[in-house]
Amino acid sequence: MTWRDGKASISRLLLFMASIIIGIAAVVSIQLFSKNLEQNIERQSKALTGADFIIDSRQLPNERVQGIIDSLGADAFEVNFSSMAAFPKNGGTKLVQVRGMEGDFPFYGTLETEPASAATTYQREGSALVDATLMLQYDIQAGDSIKLGLLTLPIAGAINSIPGSSAISTSVAPTVLLPFRFIEQTQLLQLGSRKEYQYFFVASPDMDLDQLDKTLDPILDAENADLDTHNSTSRRIGRSYENLGKFLNLAAFIALLLGCIGIASSVHIYIKEKLADVAVLKCLGASRRQTFMIYLIQIAAMGLFGGILGTMIGIGLQQVFPLLLQEFLPFEIEIAVSPQPIIMGLLLGVLMSVLFALLPLLGTWYVSPLEVLRVSEESPVKSKKARSFTFTAILLFIFLFSFWILKDLLFALAFVLGIVITFAILAGVSALFIKGIRKYFPASWGFTARTSLLNLFRPNNQTMVLILAIGLGTFLISTLYFTKDILLAKTALKNGANDANMILLDVQPEQQEAVAASITPTGLDVIDNLSIVTMRVHSINGQLANEIRKDTSSTINEWVLNHEFRTTFRDSLIASEEILEGNWVKEITPGEPVKISISENLAENAKLKVGDTLVFNVQGVLMETTIGSIRKVDWARMQMNFMVVFPKGVLEKAPQFHVLTTYAPDDSSSAALQRDLIRKFPNVTVIDLRQIYTVIEDILDKISWVVNFMAFFSIITGLIVLIGSVRTSKYQRIRESVLLRTLGAKSKQILRITALEYLFLGILGSLAGILLSLVSSQLLATLLFKEPFVPSVIPFLLFLPGIIILVMAIGLSNIKSVLQSPPLEVLRKVG
C-alpha cells in the first residue's frame, strides 16, 4: 500500500524531498569541511610551527628568560620585524617582514625555495631569501640585491613557502629571510620598533609538551615572554576559524530548518487530503497502526532518499570551501571523506522527515471510518498528549542541533525561544486574520473577491499552514540577509577622501623635523605628527599584574597584562572616537592626578570603569593613572587609533618616537616619497595604506562571497520550501475549482479568485516575516555583534514583492490543469 499510494503521489513527494536535500547538503558539506580542517591542523601542527615548541618575547630576553632558554637548549632563533626594503635594480620599495635567522630552521615542514639549494646555503653565503610573489612584482631575480636599512645583500633565491605563513599574511608584508648576524648592520631596530625574538626547540622523545607548557608558561608570562607548543599553536589556529565555522554552520542550520518547515507544511496538506482514503481503508478493516504506517513509511523513505542525495551533493560541495578559503590558511587542506558527517546526513534525513511530519501524520491515527459518510471537512481531533509529545520532540531536536552547532547553551536556548515566539506570533496573526475576516466580512464586494476571502476561513482552508510556511520562510531568509549585512558592515573599511593613506613609523625624536621637511616640499601635507610612548601594565586597582596572572578566578583578559601599549597624548578627540562614559581631560597641570582615556574594548577586557586606577611601567618608571573616560573607537577607520590616550602635560619628556601621516593622491607621488625617505632615513617604516586597502578589500570580498554564498544557499532553500508548500496546497482547491466550473464560473473568475486568495496569503505571510526579522536582527546586532543595525531596504523592495509574486504564480499554476481539462476528467484524477 505504501508503494502503490506513493507512486500515485510522486510529484508531491518529490517537492517534499527537495526541502530535505538542500538542508542536508548544506550541513554535510560544512561539517565535512570543518572535520577536514580540524584533522589537517592536527596532522600538520608541527609543520605549522616548524618546531616542537617556541619561546618568544617582544624584547631581548632578560636574565631569567635567557636562563630558561639556555637550560632547554635552543636549536635555532630569529628576530622578526616589519621594515621597508628597497631594490637598487629598479628603485622599488616595499614593506616587508624581516626575519633574521640563525640555525637550521625549520625542523618540521619545508622551507621551499627556488633554487632549492638556496634554503640551505643562504646563511653560509650571507645572502637573503625573498618572497617569490614580491620578486615577480618587482622583476627581481636571484643574484640581484636588496637593501634593508644600511645593509645591502645579494638575493640567493625566492621563498615559495615557509612554515606558518599564509597567502594573506605574505601579501601584506612579504617575508625576507637573512642571517641573524647581519641584523645589527641594518640599524633598523630603533626605539619603538615592533620586534619579536623567537627561540625554536626540538623536544626529546620523552618530553611532555603539555606539562612543559603548564609549568613554564606562567613563569615566562610574568617576564613578558611566552611559550607555544605545536599542540597549543594548532589549537589556536583552530580557534581562529571557529567564528567563520559557526556562521557557516548557522547558515546551514537555517537551511535545514527551512527544510523542516517545508516538510511540516507539505505533509500537513498532503495528509489532510488523504484522510478520506484512510477512512475508506478503516471501513475495509485496516487498523490504526496499518494506516498510520503506510504514510510513515512513505515519509521515512523519502527522508532516507533525500538524505542520500543531500549527502552526495554535500560531499561534492565540500570541495568548494578549500578553494574559497585557501588564502586564509597557512597550509594546504587535504580533502578526505570522514564517515561521521555522512552518517549524520543520512540519519538527519530520516529523523527530520519523520519528526516534522509526525504532527500531521497523527491525523491518520485519529480519523474515524465514519468520515467516509460525513460531509464535514474538519480535521479529526488529535490526542493532546500525542501532540504535546510531538512538539516537545521537535523543540528538543532544534535545541540539541543548535547547541551542537553553536557550542553555547544560552545561544541555543535563545535560538529555540526565538523560533517558538516567531511561530506563536505568526500563528496568532493568521488566527486573528481569519477571525477578522469572519467578523467584518465585506458582503458588498463582488463575487470573485467574496469567494477568495471565503476560501481563507471556510472548511479546508490553507490560511494557517501557508501563513506559517511563508512567514517562517521569509523570517529566516530576511534575518539571514540582515545578519549578513551586520557581519559585512562590521568588517567594512572606512576611509574618507582626505584621510591619511601613508603612515611613517619609527621616526626618532631627532629625525622628526627632518622627516616632516622631506614631506612638505613634495606638495604633500603632514596630517598627523604623533608622539608614541610604549608602556606595560604594572597593576590594576592596586593588584600587581603578576598576582592577577596567578589568580585563577580573575576575569581580566591575560593579553592586557602582557601587551606592550603604544600610547599617545593630545588635547582633543578625533573623528573615529566618541566618549561613552566620563569626561575628556585635555591637559594636566603638575601635581594633579593623571586622568587618561581608554577604549571600550580595553575597559571590557581589563574590567575597568571610570574612576579605577591603573599603574603603568613606562620603560622603568611607574606612573599612576585614573580612568577619566571610556571611548568608543571605530577601529574600521584606517588611521592612528589608540587604546590609551593621555592628556597633554604628562608624557612630553618620556622616551618616545614619532608617527607622521600624510595623504598621497596617486601611486607616483607615493613611490617618490617612499624612495626619498628610505634613502634619507632607512630606519623609518612607510606603510602605504592603499596597498593594504587593496589586500584587505580582496580579503573582505572573499569573506563577503562566502557569507553571500551561504545566505543565497539558505534563501534558495526557503524559496523551494515556499514553492513546495504552495504547490502541494493545489490539491485542496481542485475540487472547489471544478465545482465552480461545473456551476458555470468562467476561467477568468476562477483565476481572479485564486490570485486574490494567494495575494492575501503572500502579503500577510511575507510582511509578518520581514517585520519579525527586523526585531530579531536588531536583537542580534545589539546583544551578539554589539554593532548598530541599519536595516537594508532590499527585503522590502525585493523579498516582499518577490515572494508575493512567487506565491501568486505558484497558486495560479496550481489550477492550470483544472482550466485546461474537462471537469469530469479532473474529478476522476483527484478522486
Secondary structure, DSSP 8 states (H G I E B T S, - for coil): -HHHHHHHTHHHHHHHHHHHHHHHHHHHHHHHHHHHHHHHHHHTHHHHHSSSEEEEESS---HHHHHHHHHHT-SEEEEEEEEEEEETTTTEEEEEEEEEEEES--SSS--EEESTTHHHHHHHHT-EEEEHHHHHHTT--TT-EEEETTEEEEEEEEEEE-TT--HHHHHHS-EEEEEGGGHHHHT---TT--EEEEEEE---TT--HHHHHHHHHHHHHHTTEEEEEHHHHHHHHHHHTHHHHHHHHHHHHHHHHHHHHHHHHHHHHHHHHHHHHHHHHHHTT--HHHHHHHHHHHHHHHHHHHHHHHHHHHHHHTTHHHHHHGGGSSS-------HHHHHHHHHHHHHHHHHHHHHHHHHHHH--GGGGT----------HHHHHHHHHHHHHHHHHHHHHHH--HHHHHHHHHHHHHHHHHHHHHHHHHHHHHHHT--TTS-HHHHHHHHTTTSTT--HHHHHHHHHHHHHHHHHHHHHHHHHHHHH--B--TTS--EEEEEE-GGGHHHHHHHHGGGT--EEEEEEEEEEEEEEETTEEHHHHHH-TT--S-HHHHH--EEEEE-SS--TTEEEEEE----B--TTS--EEEEEHHHHHHHT--TT-EEEEEETTEEEEEEEEEEEEE-TTBSS---SEEE-BTSSTTSS-EEEEEE--SSHHHHHHHHHHHHHH-TT-EEEEHHHHHHHHHHHHHHHHHHHHHHHHHHHHHHHHHHHHHHHHTHHHHHHHHHHHHHTT--HHHHHHHHHHHHHHHHHHHHHHHHHHHHHHHHHIIIIII-------SHIIIIIHHHHHHHHHHHHHHHTHHHHHS-HHHHHHHH-
